[in-house]
Amino acid sequence: MIKVQFFHTDQQISGFLMRGHADSGDYGHDIVCAAVSVLAINTVNSLEQLALAHPEVVSDDENGGYLKVTLPAEEVSEQAIQLFLNSLKLGLHDITDNYQKYLTIEND
C-alpha cells in the first residue's frame, strides 16, 4: 500500500511524504503506482518550473517507494505553490475513491 502524508505550516500544505508500493498489479502494469507516480512527479516539476519554487526532494531511486518533498517556509504561502499541492491532494483523493486498498492518505 502507498501511504501519503501531507505536511502543513500555518494551515497550508508545505510538503508531502509518499512511501510504500501499491502492488495492485505486476511490475510495469500497476495502474495505481503509475497514477500516483505521475501525479507526484508532475507536482514536483510544476513547483520547480512553473511556480519557480525550490522544493527539497528526497527519494529512494534504487528501491522506489519513498518520496519526500518539502518547501522552504518562505515559499509555502505562495498561491501557485498551494494550487499545485492542493491539485496533488485532489488527484490522490480521486484515486483513493476507487483504489482505497492500495492508497491511503494518512493525516487528511
N, C-alpha and C positions, 0 to 999 in steps of 0.2 A: 504494500500500500504506500502511496505517496502521501506524506503529511506536510501540510503547509502552515506556517505561522507568519503572521504579519506583525511587524514592529510598529510602534506608534510613538510619536513625540507630539505633545500638546494636541492630542486627539486627531493627529494627521498621520497617514501612513509614512513611515520613514525607512521601510525596507521589508524584506521577506526572507524566509528560510524554507527551502524545499529539501526533503530528504526521503529516501526510500525509493522503491521501484513499484510500478503499478502491477506488473505481472498479469496483465489482462489478455495477453497473447504471446505467441512465440516472439523471440528477438527479431526485430525488423518488421513485425506485424502487430505490434502493441499500439492500438489506436489511442489509448488513454495516455500512455507515455509520450507519444508523438504530439498529441494536442497540448499537453501540459508543457512539454519542451518548447514547442513553437511559441506559446504564449509568453513563457519566461524569457526566452532569447529575444523575442521581438520587443518585450518591455525594456530589457537592458539596452538594446540597440536604439530604441526610441528615446530613452532617457539620455543617452550619450549624444546621439546625432541630431535629434530634433529639439530636446529641451536643453541641450548643452550642459547637462548635469555631469557630475563626477562621482558616480557610484563606485563603492568598493565592492568588488566581485570576488568571491572565494568559491571555487568549485573543485570537485574531485574528478579531474579529467580522465584518470585511468580507470576508475571503477564506476563513475557516474553516480547518480543517486544522491548528490549533495550540491546545493547551490544556495549561497547566502549573498544577499545584496543589501547593502546599507548605504544611505545617502548622508552626506555631511549635514550637520544641524542647520547651517545657514541656507541650505538649498531646499529643505523639506517643505517649506510653506509656499514654494513657487507653484502657481496654478497649473502649468503644463506638467510638472512632476506629479502632482496629485491626480491629474487627469489620467496619466499613463498607469500609475499604480492602482487607481480605482478601476480602470479598464481591465487590468490583470485580475483583480479580485472578482469582478463581474464575470469574466470568462471562466475562471476557475469554479465559481458557483454554478454556472451553467453546466459544466462537466459533472460536478457532483450530483446534480439533479438526476442524471441518468446512470452515473457510474460510482455511486457512493461506496461500493465495495472496494474500489481501487484508489480513491482520492478522498481526503478529508482536510478541511480547514479547521485547525485546532482552536484558535482563540478568536473566533468571529463573534 
